[in-house]
Amino acid sequence: MKNFKTWVSYIVVLALCLTAYVGCSLGKTAKAGGSNQTTGERKPRMTVEEKQKLVTIAPNPEPVVGASQGEDYEKVTLDAIKNAGGLGSIIKEGDTVLIKPNLGAYARNGSSDNTDYRVVQAVVDAAREAKAGRIIIAEGSYSGNVFKVGEYDKIQGVELIDLNQFKADECYKLEAENSMTKESFYIPKVYMDADVVITCAKLKTYSETGATLSLKNVFGVPPASLYASMGGKMKLHTYGLDKAIVDLNKIRKPDFAVIDGMIGGEGMGPMGTRPVKSNVVFAGADLVATDTVAFTFMGLELKDCTHIQKAAEQGLGICDLSKIKVEGIDLEKVKMKFKRR
């Protein structure tokens, strides 16, 4: 009898261990897949195909770009979002919101190369205020997983996901509507399945495109596991930088943009920029318009940033400054002169 009880105990323990193992494995699979559908949570409001069709909707002919200046990261960011119209009409209750910062450099928080976590924290707060459900912060930096060094682990109640980890079967392979590159791109399911995508870019110059703002920020989405070479995602560059930027934005048009210019960056870029204390944040639902205003604030000419012009030509937004309403600052009075060298 004693031996029988012992065997029963072993079997019960083994069953419990097996159950825990299976549950853990399923949890890991859900995390790696990055899809609301695989995690058992609510399904996205729109299908992938419907999201791709958003680019066919004509942009607002008179977009509003919000801006704010000051030294308080949270207040400046929240004021810029409010001046742009807020997130209330973009985020629905229970939505999965994915926030995509720019964390290109292996650099401490407060650098001129990366989006400051305090700006992202304010965006998270605004998303919660709009009754978002699951909030994800996702980045695919060519410097690897830099969330900790950027102090993003201080942001509570969010998931930090490294987009570089995903393999081909964890992505959708998609081609943009009227593609400029004629290429299909691997886009992580977690990015496409999110109900709302907010890009949180950095205000800094870039030797190849004039500046790297919200439109260029999408380059961090395709996984390095599929596009990396020579220490970066150089394979994307081979498609034509401007064309690839436009196509990636057309595949999944971000719903809102925030540009962190609390400490801007000037010089060759995108890494190793010189800090500029510009104390500004821009925000808007039209990424082209938001980038146009930010580029103008930097004292640069739009002719030197061809991907913004091409994005406008492809229907992604408005780049005619005379048609853009800037709320929160007098652009002509406060604009600066960033050096590209």
N, C-alpha and C positions, 0 to 999 in steps of 0.2 A: 504493500500500500504506500509505504514511504517513497519507494522508487517511482511508483505511478504518479504521485503528487509532484515529485521533482521533475519528471518528464513534462507534465502539464504546465508547470511553471516555466520551464524552458521554452515550450511552444508558445505560451502567452507572450513572454518577453521577446521572442523572435518575431512574432506577429506585430507587436508594437514597434519594434525597430524597423521592420519592413515597411510598415505604414508611414513612419516618420521619414524614412528614406525616400519613398515614392513622393510624399508631399513636398519634401525639400527639393527633389529633382524637378517636379512640376513647377515649383516656384521659381527655380533657376531658369527653366525653359521660358517661362512667361517673362521674366526680367530680360533675358537675352533677346527674345523676339521683339520686345518693346511695343507690342500692339495691344490696344484696349481689348480687342477681340480675343486675344490669347490669354489675357489675365482674368477673364471672367467678369470684367467690369462692364458698365454700360457701353453699348455700341456707339460709334461716332455718329454725330447728327447727319453727316454727309458721307457718301461713298467717295472712294479715291477718284473715280471718274467725274463725279460732280465737282470735286475740288479743282480738278484740272480744267474744268469748263469755266471756272470763275474768271479766268483771264479773258474770256470772250465778252465779258460784261464791260461796257464802256466806263472809264473812270469818271469820277465827279469832275466836271469841267472847271469848278472853282474850289479846289481842295483847301482845307484848313490845316496849317501846321502850328502846333503849340510849341512854345519855348519859354524858358525861365532861366534867370541867372541868380547867383548867390553862392554861399559857401556851405549851406546845409544840404547835404546830399539827398536826404529823404524829401525835404520840402521842395527843393528845386525840381526833382523828378516828378513828384506828385502834381506840382503846379503845371509843369509842361504837359503832362497827360490830361489834366483837367482842361487846359487851354486848347488842347486838340479835340476836345469833345468827350473825353473820358472813355472808359471801357464798358460802360453799361449797355451800350447798343451792340457791342461786339461779343461779349461773353454772356452766355445763357447759364442759368442755374444748373450746376452739376457738370459743366463742361470740363473736358480734359484740356488743360492749357500747357503748351510747350513754349518755354522761353529759351531762346538761342543767343547766348552772349558771344563776345569775341574774346577768346582766350588763346591767342596765337602763340604768345611767348611764355616761356617758363620763367615768369617774373612775379614778384611779390605784389600783393594788392597795392594800389595807389600808383602803379606805373602808368606811363603814357601809352603803353602798347595794348593793355587789356581793359575790358569793361570792368569797372569797379563793382565789387559785390554789393556795396551799399546802394548803388543805383538799381541793381537787380532786386535787392530786398524790397525796395519801394515799389517796383513793378509787381512783385509777388503780393505785397500788401494790397495794391490796387485790384489785382485779380481776385483776391479773397473777398474784398469789399464788393466785387461784382458777382459773388457767390460761385466762383469756380470750384470744381470738385478736385480732381487730381491735378497737381501742378508739378511739371517736370522741367528741370533745367538740363539742357542737352547741348553738348559741344563735341566736335571732332577735331581737336587741335593737332597740328602737325608736330607739336612739342610733346604729345602724349596726354595722359590724364593729369591736368594741372588744376583740378578743382581745389585740392587741399592747399597748394602753394598760393592760390589766389584767394584763400580764405572763404571759399564758397560753402565749406562745411559749417559755417556760422549761420547759414540761412536755415531756419527750422521749418519742418512740415512740407518739404519738397523732396523729389527724387532727383539725384544727380546721375545722369547717364552719359557715358562716354560713347559717342556715336561711332568711334573708330573700331569698336569691338565687333560690329555686326558683319556677318558673312552674307554671301549672295542670297541664300535662301531665307535670310531675315530681312530682306529688302524687297521693294517693288522695283521692277525694271521698267522705267517710264521714259517716253519721249515727249517733249513739249509740243503743244499745239503750234503748227506752222514753225517747226524747229529751225533755228538758225544754224545749229551745228550738224543737224541730221543724225545725231547720236542719241542712244538711249542711256539713261543714267540709273545707277543703283541708289535708291533713296530708302533709308531705314524706315521700316513700317511704323515705328513709334512716332516719327516725324509726320508721315502722311496721315496716320490715324488720329492724330490730335485734332480736337474740334477747333482749337484756336492756336495759331502760331504767332508769337511776338518775338521779333528780332531786336536784340539789345546790342547795338553796334558801338564802335568806338570812333570818336572824332580824331582822325589822324590822316596824314598824307601817305601816299603810296607811290613809289617810283613808276610803276607800270600803268596805273589807272588814275593818277591824280590824287585820289583819296580812297580810303576803304571805309565805307559807311554802311548803311543798312542793306543795299542791294548786293554788295560784295560779300557781306557777312554770310550769305548762303553757301559760300565755298567750304565752310566747315561742316556741312551736312553729309556729303558722300563719304563713306568710310575710308580711312587710310588703308584698311586691310585690302581694299580693292583698287585704290587709286594712288597709293604712295610710291614714290620713287625719288631718289636723290634727296632724301630727308624731308620731303614735303609732298603735297598732292599735285605733283608736276604733270601727271597724266591729264588732269583737267585743263592745264594751260595749253596742251597740244591741240585742243579743239578750237583754240582762239579764245583768249581771256574774256573779251567783251561779250562774245557770242555765248560762251558757257555761262557767264553771269546771268545773262538775260534768260537763257533756256531754263536754268535752275529755278529762277524766280517764277517762270511761267508754269513749270511743273507743279509747284505748290506755292501759290502767291501768299506770302505772309499777310496776316490780317492787321498787324499794327507794328509800328517801328518806334523804338526809343534809341536815341543816340547820346551816349555818355561823353560829354565834353567838359566835365568838371576839371579834368586834367587832359588837355588835348595833346596830340603828338605831331611834331613837324620833322622834316628831314626826308631821307630816302624812303624809309618805311618799307614794309609794314612793321618790321621789328627794329628795335634799337633807335626809336624816335627820341627826339629831344622834348622834354616836358614843356607844355604851354599852359599856364594857369588861366584857362578861359572861363571857368565857372559857369558852364551853360549845359542845358539838356534840351534836346529837340524831340518832338513826338508827333506822330500822325498816322493816319490809316492809309495814306498814299505814300508809298516808299519813295517813288520818284520825286514827288514834291518835297518830301522831308529831306532827302539827300540834296536836292537842289538848294534848299534854304541853308542847310548846313555847309555845303560847298561854298556858297556865297558868303556866309559868315566868316569862313576861313580866308576870304580875300582872293579866292581862286576863280578863274574863268571857266564857264561850263564847256567851252570848246576843248579844254584840256581833260575832260572826263567823258570820253565817248560812250562808255557803257550806260551812263545816265540818259544820254540822248537816244541811244538805241532802244533802251527800255521804254522810253516815251513813244518812240516810233512804233514799237510793238504793242502799244496799248496798255502798258503796265501802270501808267500814271502821267502826270503833268509836269513838264520841266520849264514851262513858260512862267518866269517869276511874276510877271504882271497879272497872271491869273490865280496866283496863290495868295491866300490870306494868311498872314503871319500874326498870331495872337500871343501876347505876352512880352514882346520886345519890339523896339524900333530897329529893324535889321540894319538900316543904313547908318545909324548912330553907333551901334555897338560892334559892328563887324571888325574883324582883326586882319592881320596879314601873316598867314602861316608860310614858312619857307619850305619849299620842296627839296632843297639841297642842304 
